[in-house]
Amino acid sequence: MGGGGEVEHIYALTHSPAYEASMNALETLSPAANWLADRISWIPGISLYAESLRQIGGAASYMRIVYDASEEAYQAVQAVEAAPKFLEYGITAGLALIIVGVALIVRARRSLNV
C-alpha cells in the first residue's frame, strides 16, 4: 500500500461513524467525568478510577487531533495526485506560448529584412 493509500485508509477510519461517535461521546462526557473524578478521588477502593476518568478529556482531544490531521493529509494527497495533470497542462501551454513567441519573432525579423 502506497503513502496515499495509507492516508486514505486512516482518513476512512477517522471519519467512520464509529470513530466520530466515540470522539463526540468522549468530548461530551469529559466534563462529567472530571466532575465524577473529583467526587470519588477520596473514596477508598474506587479512588483509583479517578485518574482514568480524568483521561477522558485528553483522549477526546487526541482523537480530534488525529481526525483533523487525517483530513489535512487526505486533502494534501488529493492535491498532490492532481498536480501532474496541472503540470502537464502548464507545460503544454508553455510550449504553445514559446512556439507562438518564436513564430512572432521570425515574422518580425522577416518583415524588418524586406
Protein Blocks (a to p, Z undefined) as FASTA:
>chain_A
ZZklmmmmmmmmmmgfklmmmmmmmmmmmmmmmmmmmmmmmmghjlmmmmmmmmmmmmmm
mmmmmmmmmmmmmmmmmmmmmmmmmmmmmmmmmmmmmmmmmmmmmmmmmmmmZZ
